[in-house]
Amino acid sequence: MKNTLQLFLLLITISIQAQDFKPYKVKSGKIVYEKLRYSTHSVFKSENGVETSFSEQVPYVAEQAIYYWDEFGDVAFEEIYQVSAFGGKPLSEKIKIAERLWTGDHRYYFNIEENKVSDDPYYSRIKCRENFQYYQIIGSWIKTQYMGVEEAGTSEILGKEATYYKIDTSTDLFAWKDLVLKQEDFATTRNGERLYPDRTKIAVEIDTISKVNDTVFNPIWSKREKLYNALDENKIVELIDVRPDVLEQADNVEGIQLQKNDILLFVTSKLTVGKMQVLAIDKNNQLIVKYSLYSYNDILDWGDSFKIKSHAIVNIDSPFIKDITPKELDFKYENSQLFPQNNISILLLKPSRTTNLTIKPYSRD
């Protein structure tokens, strides 16, 4: 009976740890940040015939970030825009350069120019889960992630009384209800002594009243990445064998016209199955893809940002080997079109050209 009770309490604790992160004391909202960089300016002064010179760090707004959160911070999303060129010259129009999504134990980063998603651990959540009892007692993700840090005062930001934390010699945080309203990073000497501000992120707007639209936490690139990652060897074979309704076969003569973000499935001349996603077609008509080849449901080979020049013929089983026989060539790429060669098939996954990016269940007529 005692062992059963202990197991029951352990399961409850694990369940709570999995669900109850909720780092903020505000359910949902939006913060607009300015990200400052610093340029070094030389200054010359002459007083009473004495000339002096020195350098100073002049701040400028390099980027703007718009941060959304819900469920007390269990899910969050950020849009990042470049607003100035290096050195501080303002752009005529801000340019979106990236998006971030925090969900579960993941912090996804979407590079818009490269059309690529990276998946990094959500360190704050992981640290708080690993030290769950401490986190519950302290009630602060900041004090849990940076164990030993103490409150060092307050500062008013946007009318909010933000608590000041000196994290270490290189970083200061100012947080209101555990929402970071300002982070300042400093240049340091080799001995770790603080010199001057190097980067600063500061909130310039905050809205905790308006409702945040749930759709911001499910961006299209995230849905596309989930679809691509779900395509293992078994799923690819299943689709090729029994789901012609969701596939379009590339014609050997006409080829298939590619679009950015297309997901393609293929069987190579060596009977290896694989998948490919079009990341970009650049101004020189160069095709940039990521791909995976499978064997017994393990990844046999993969490439990220693999580049294929126009008019190139590729053996995707061994894409970097030049001396190959014609019968091993899988496809030809020419002017945004893909032409099958000696491979068994190249198929467009039609749902990859939709907005919902889901493979509907098979329905019999």
Secondary structure, DSSP 8 states (H G I E B T S, - for coil): -HHHHHHHHHHHHHHHHHH-----SSSSEEEEEEEEEEEEEEEEEEETTEEEEEEEEEEEEEEEEEEEEEGGGTEEEEEEEEEE-TTS-EEEEEEEEEEEEEETTEEEEEETTTTEEEEEE-HHHHHHHHTHHHHHHH--HHHHHTTT--EEEEEEETTEEEEEEEEETTEEEEEETTEEEEEEEEEE-TT--EEEEEEEEEEEEEESSS---GGGGS-HHHHHHHHHHT--HHHHHHHHHH-GGGEEE-BTTTBEE--TT-EEEEE-TTS-EEEEEEEEE-TT--EEEEEEEEETTEEEEEEEEEEE-TTEEE-TTSTT-----GGG--EEEETTEEEE-SSSEEEEEGGGGSSS---------
